[in-house]
């Protein structure tokens, strides 16, 4: 089968399309014939060597790329009872130090990392859900805000931020969305009650003008760090979605870092929400598997609304 791998770190040009043996599922695993694999920022920092340099990846000669997949189960391993060949599924590969990722014709995952795909949703859209949706829901779980609380979501027009806004509203939270000036209508459509442009001279002051005293929590998808911390009330909560982006917990603010983990049960709930259109799945564009480098170049250019998706 074909797979995209990295054998030396660098720019998009180091992504190699190679032929490798089709992987076999072990006990408790399923093999997915991949129909769509999402291109995420974590793939770029894996490819560039940033994660290896930070000690987040064990050294290996060949590194697989890609976390999200949508496709069809074509083989199940011993002990698997929840899935069968022919099932349409989505799943998350959450380990960095593996030789094969989702950028491939086939992907083996633990059955516990897989969920039914949302019915009636094309594979490209379904593939955008696992990593970004689980990051958003696990960040909200860490915040632990009660119904009626106020939440600032930075990067609210992005993939994680957009899901975070919609999921927060479903939890009866009141959302302040921070995004580009041109995204005001889009984030309000996702359910945000208030909007702050990201180019505001003082974002924290702009938030406090809307919510006197500061919001109860921040989900920092834009990695603003201490800039967003100023918007939180004393002894509020703050969750960063990327390593190294969490500020110090000044004024008694509880600061957390979300480290996303595969969770088939939570993913099934997200899939059900997407199926009934309570979550918005956004595809910025698609590329063939062999054009992964082009997709990474587009990602680096910024300005995307939604995710790029590879179609094996």
LUMRODO-212329 format. One record per residue: residue in one letter; x, y, z negated of N, C-alpha, C in turn. Coordinates in steps of 0.05 Angstrom, whole numbers, plus 5000, padded with zeros to 4 digits. Each point is the difference from the previous one (the first is absolute). Example, Ala and Ser with C-alpha at 12.3 -4.5 7.8 and 13.67 -1.06 7.14 Angstrom:
// residues 2
a526448864844498250245000501850245000;s499350215014501650244999498550224986;
This chain:
// residues 312
x501749765000498350245000501850255000;x498750235005501550255000499750144972;x502150134992499950164975501950245003;x499350224987501850234999501549994974;x502750025002501749984976502150225001;x501350034977502350194998502449844992;x502250025015502549874993502250204994;x499550255004501750224992498350244995;x500650164980498450234994500650235018;x497950175005500350235017497450115009;x500050135023497650125012498249795013;x497950095013498149825013501349805019;x502350075011501349835020501049744988;x500249984973501049754988497849794997;x497550075006497849804999500449815024;x500249744994500549805020497749815003;x499149955025498049795005501549745006;x499649814982501549745003498049775001;x501049775008498549755000500949844975;x498049924984500649844976498049774998;x500649804985498149784996497450094987;x497849885008497450074987500149914971;x499550174981500149924971497849814993;x500649834981498049804990499150084972;x497449994995499050074973500649794980;x500750084976500549814978497549984983;x500249874977497749984982498950274992;x497450035002498750254993500450225020;x500949945024500550215020498249955025;x499850225015498649985026501850135021;x499749905025501450125022497950165017;x500750245006498350185015501150055028;x498449975020500750095027499550305001;x502150165000499750294997498950125025;x497950164996498850155022500650304998;x500750094976500750284995501850024976;x502050175001501850054978500550304998;x499650124977500250294996502850094996;x500650245011502650134997499850204977;x501449964979499950164976502650144994;x500050224985502650134993501949814986;x499149814984501849814987501649845020;x498849955024501549865021502450165010;x499650265001502250175010502350014980;x499350014974502250014980501349734996;x498549795006501249735001502049995022;x499250085024501749995024502550174997;x499750234987502250194998502149924980;x499349824981501849924979499750154974;x498050184999499650154975499349824977;x498349815005499149824978502349824991;x501649905019502349844993502050164983;x500450255009501950174985499150074972;x497350004996498950054974499849764982;x500949775010500049754985497249874999;x498250085017497349885000499849755017;x502149945015500049765017502549854996;x499849734998502349834998501449995027;x502749995001501449995025499249755016;x499650035026499649775018500750085028;x500749805016500850065028497850105017;x497649894996497750075016497750094982;x498850225006497850114984497550025017;x497849884990497450035014498850274995;x498350095018498850274999496949975002;x498650164985497150005001498749884976;x498150154989498549914976497249915005;x498550155018497249955004499649825025;x498049824998499349845023497049955001;x498949995024497349905004500249795022;x498449794997500149795020498249774992;x500849765010498449764996501649784988;x499049874979501449784988500149775021;x502449895004500249785018501149744987;x500950034974500849764985500150074971;x499049814983500150044971501849794988;x501350074978501849824986498449844980;x501449804987498749834980498950174977;x497649924991498850134977498350255006;x499950095025498550245007497149925005;x498250124985497249945004498350245008;x501050244997498550245006500050085029;x501849895016500250085028500349755017;x499250035025500249785019500850115027;x501149835017500850085027497650135014;x500650235013497950155014498950244985;x500650014973499050234985501550265008;x498550215003501250265005500850124973;x502550094997501050094974501850255003;x500450124977502150214997501749924976;x502550095000501749934978502350194997;x501449984977502250174994502549844993;x502250055013502649884993501450214983;x500249954974501150204982502849964991;x501449805011502949964994501750125021;x502150144991501950135018502149815011;x500949824982502449845007499249735014;x498750035023499249765015500950035029;x500549775014501150025027497950065021;x497449974994497950055019497850174987;x499050215014497950164990497649985018;x498250204999497549995015500450075029;x502350125008500550065028500849735013;x498049845006500649735010497549875012;x500449795015497749865011498549844978;x501549904980498849864978501250094974;x498449994978500950084974498949804979;x501749914982499249834978499850164975;x497749984986499550154976498849814979;x500450064975498649864979497050065004;x498349794996497250045003498950224981;x501450044977499150204981500550285010;x501550045022500650265012498250075023;x498049825006498450025024497150034993;x498550145017497150044996498649985027;x497449955000498550015025500250275013;x500350015026500050265014497250115000;x499850275001497350125002498649935026;x497749894998498549915024499450245018;x500349965026499350205019502150225004;x502349974986502150205002502349895017;x500950145021502249905016502549964983;x501749815009502449934985501750244994;x500350185019501850234996499150164976;x497450054997499050154978500249844974;x499449755001500149834976502849994988;x502050005018502849984991501050244985;x498650225002500950254986499149994971;x498549804991498850014974501849894977;x501449785004501249874976502050174984;x502250095012502050154985498950274990;x498850155017499150274992497649994982;x498149825005497749974983500749904973;x501749804998500849894974501750204985;x501750155013501550214987498150204987;x498050095015498150194989498449894976;x499049765002498449894979501749944975;x502449915004501749944977501050264987;x500450215015500650264988497750114984;x497649975010497650094985499749844974;x500649745002499849834976502050104979;x502450075009502050104981499150274987;x498850175016499050254988497949954979;x498249815006498049934980498150224992;x499250175019498350234994497149914998;x498550114981497149934997498350155021;x497649905004498250135018499650304992;x499950175020499750294995502650154997;x502349854997502650144997500850125027;x501950194998501050135024502749895008;x500449975026502449885011501050165024;x502650065000501350125023501349785016;x499449985026501349825018501750165019;x502649984999501750135019500349825024;x500650125024500149845024497349875006;x497950154995497349885001499149935029;x501450105020499349935027501649775010;x501949904984501749785008498649734996;x501449785006498849744998499449924971;x501950034982499549944972498150214988;x500550255005498450224989497149985008;x499549945026497349985009498449784986;x501349774997498749784985499550094971;x502050134989499850094972497750184995;x499550195019497750184997497449845000;x499749835020497549855002499649814976;x502149864991499749824978499550164974;x501250234997499550164976497150094999;x499050095022497250085001498149774993;x500749765009498449764993500149954970;x502150094987500249984970498850244986;x498650175015498750234988502150204989;x502350025013501950214993499650245018;x500750234989499750255015502850075012;x500250025026502650005013500750285011;x502550084994501250235013501949875021;x499750075025501749895021502050215009;x502549935001502250175010501049885026;x499850155021500849905027500650255018;x500749945025500450225019497550175004;x500450255007497850195003498049895020;x500949875021498249905020498549754992;x500649894977498649754991497850054980;x499350254995497950064980497449855005;x499050025025497449885006500249694998;x502349895008500349715000500049894971;x501450134982500149904972497450054985;x498750225008497350044988498149785009;x500349915025498349795010500549734985;x502549974990500649774984498850014972;x499150244992498750024974501350204981;x502150135008501350194982498150244994;x500050084974498350224992501450275005;x502650014996501650245004502349945019;x501150225012502249975018502150224994;x502649915001502250194997501949945023;x500850215016501949965022502849954989;x501449825013502749924990502050225002;x499450215017501950225002499350234981;x498349944980499450214980502550084986;x500350264994502550104987500549864974;x497949944985500349864974497749804998;x500549755009497849805001498849964972;x501649994979498949954974498250224991;x500750255005498350234994497449995016;x500249915025497649995017498149794989;x501149774990498349804989498750104974;x501650134983498950104974498050225004;x500150145023497950195006497349875005;x500149755010497649855005499149854976;x501949894985499549844976501550134977;x498850194986501450134978501049814979;x502550054992501349824981501549775013;x499549945025501449795014498349755003;x500749845020498549755005500849794980;x498449804997500549784981502249825010;x500349985027502149825011500850085027;x502349905008501150055028500849735011;x499249955025501049785016501750135022;x502649974997501950165016500949835025;x498350005020500649855024502050165018;x500150264997501850175016502850034987;x500449884977502650004987500950284993;x498250164989500650284992501550014973;x499749794984501449994975499250224981;x502150154990499550204979498250225010;x499950055026498250215011497149934994;x499349755003497349914994499549974970;x502149944985499749964971498850244987;x500650245010498950244988497050035002;x498849845017497150015003498549834979;x501549844985498749814980499750144973;x497849954987499650104973502049874981;x500450124977501649884979498949724993;x501949814997499349724994498149875021;x500350105025498649875022501649765010;x499549925025501349775011501050065029;x502249885008501250055026501149735010;x499349945025501149755012501450075027;x502549935002501550035025499949745016;x500050025026499649765017502649925014;x502350124993502549935012502250014979;x501949825002502249994982501650265000;x500650104976501650254998498450255001;x497349985004498450245003498650084975;x500349854979498650064975501550214984;x498650214992501350214983500149914971;x501450154984499949964971497350074988;x499249864980497350054989499950234981;x500350245010499950244984497250044989;x499850154978497450074987498449754993;x501349784995498649764992498549865023;x500650085025498749875023501149715002;x498249815002500949725004500649965030;x502549935005500949975028500549715006;x498949905022500349725008501049995029;x501249785007500849945028498549755009;x498650015022498649765010501949845017;x500349754993501549815016498049805011;x499250045025497849845011500649715000;x498049844994500249714999497749885016;x500549785014497949865014497949904981;x497550025007497849924983497649945018;x499749745005497949925019497250074990;x499549994974497450064990499350305004;x501950174993499650295004499850065029;x501649875017499950055028497349915012;x498849794989497349925009498050214994;x500250134977498250224993500450235019;x502450075007500550225019498949925027;x500449755009499049915025496950035002;x498749934978497150034999499150295002;x501550184988499450295002500450095029;x502249915012500550085028497849895018;x499149764995497949885016497450165000;x499450114977497550164998500650305004;x502450065011500850275008500250194976;x500549904977500650174976502950094999;x501749875016502850085004500550065029;x501550205005500650095028502749885009;x499949845021502449875011500950175024;x502550104999500950185021502449895014;x499849975026502249905017501050235017;x502550084996501250235015500849925028;x500549745004500849905026501049724998;x500349865023500949735000502349975019;x501749794994502349945017500249695002;x501149905022500649715000502249944980;x500249754992502049924980502950075009;x500549975026502750065010500750305001;x498050174994500550295000500050114971;x500849834981500150094972501850244997;x502250025014501850234998498550265008;x498449985021498550245008498050084978;x498849814988498150064978501550144977;x502449904994501550134978500950285007;x500550055026500750275008497650194997;x497649905008497650164996499450054971;x500549804983499650044971501950224990;x502449995009502050204990499350285009;x498550035022499250265010497950144983;x498749844982498050124982497450085014;x498250124985497650115011497849795006;x500449754992498149795006497750014980;x497649945009497749974982499149715003;x500649844981499649715002502749865005;x499949755006502549845003500349905029;x502549985008500649865025499949704995;x499249855020499749714997501349865023;x501449784994501249835020498049775006;x499849935026498149795009501549785013;x500849794984501449775012498449875023;
